[in-house]
Amino acid sequence: MKNDKVRIEFTHQEQVANVTLNAPRANVLDCAMMGDLCEAFSALQYRQDLKLVLVRGGGPHFSFGASIEEHLPDRIADTLQRLNVLLWEVVKAPAPTVALVRGQCLGGAFELALACDFIIGDDTAQFALPEIKLGVFPPAGAALLPLRLGASRAAQMVLTGASWTAATASAAGLVYRVMAAASLETELEEWLQSDFLPRSPVALRCAALATRRPAMHALEHDLPALEHLYLAELMQHGDPVEGLHAFLEKRQPRWEAMNKGKLVHS
């Protein structure tokens, strides 16, 4: 199966699906790519023989994240809804899911990785939620990241936009394994042969669905409240629009001296 921005291939007697973000070099996770990813994951629901789904980025980077233009006020509601649908498709996958990260994994792409069961990084991987620098925040990241890191370290990434290397992310428990870029495919193959290919596909499917319960709860209960905060409160102020335009225009943002109104607490 091949879509415009996503490529899906099967290996290991069709027990492993490789879903590749196919818009290098940045692999921007725009609405078109999210739609193609939804279509790919939806098609996988019928593959009850699967033992693993690998999500990769074509080229040197996993993805630079979501489209900035699609975060402007006239498009952001649709963008958040499409990402929401995509994350649900990932957590319903009929086999364990792995985000295999090389290079940059930012913003919405990081949120996609967080919906996977495992994150594997090579030694070039960099993880960040830089939205705060644009005057916004990542709703799905704020919902899913505390499940992996706890509230304090999740707040560090969300509130500062800090970039973590694969080694830092591994030490924090975010990345399951760090593999050398030069031997990534060899190490990955050894892991598949050891931990997945010998297993029962039905057992892997049921075990994956069982361990995803916290993520499903976060997507069902926390994410809608955070999206409401984003749309009903944050996007009613001038700073998000200023931050997004400043990024597109390659200049420093000029924040409002004081935002009016009270924050909505959900």
Phi, psi and omega in degrees: 000137179219122172256177182300317187241008179221137176240135178233129181225151181247139178227177177054057182055039178062025175270345181235128175256130176252111180256114188247127171290115197248051175223055182294154016265342185270338183048050182300129183273069179276180184297325178296315179293321178298322177296318178294321177295318177301316180298318180295312181292326176297319178295329180291340182302336182270358183262080184286353178271356184294144174243347180195145172238121179257125177253121186233167170251130173289138182090195188282351184231147172295300175185143174281358176107193185288163177290127178294319180301326182279002174260359177290158192307325184282353184232347190294324181298317178293321180298313179297321179296319180294320177295319178304312180298317180298315181298322176295321177299321181293315183285350174263002184305143186277017179202161174306145182242141181229125169272115181260106193252125166241146176062216187283137174224096194238152168052235182301329177292324175295321177297321174300315179298323181294335178283346179279159181290323180230148167242122175249132178237142168274179188282006172260354189292142176225132183240134178199152169244086188276009187304324183301331180289343179259003180086019179227189175214163183264102182303311181293323176297318179293332179279321189263328186297320179299337178294331181263327189247344193085164188295320187293309182287330174297319178299323179302314182288318184290318187276337181251341184070019183298145176263129180251136171288168177299322180295316178296315180295325178291317179297330179277351181091005180282315180262130183289314179214147172252127180244147179293135181302322184291336183235025186303310184294324178294313179295322178296317179298319178298321179294317178299314182294329183278314194248348185233308186299328178284353189270162175288130179296324180290323177293318178298317181298311182292322179294320179296315179298324179294316183283348178274001184305316177298321179294319178297320178297317180296319180291325183280322188252316184277316186298317178301321178295321180289323176294324176296316177302317181296309187280316187277337182245297186301311185285000174273355180258166182279334187300316180301316180296318177298316181296318180293316179294322178299319178297313181296328181268002177057052178219169177284139179288152176246093185288152174295145180297324180205129175276139181268154176096170181255144177291146177269123179259126180242000000 
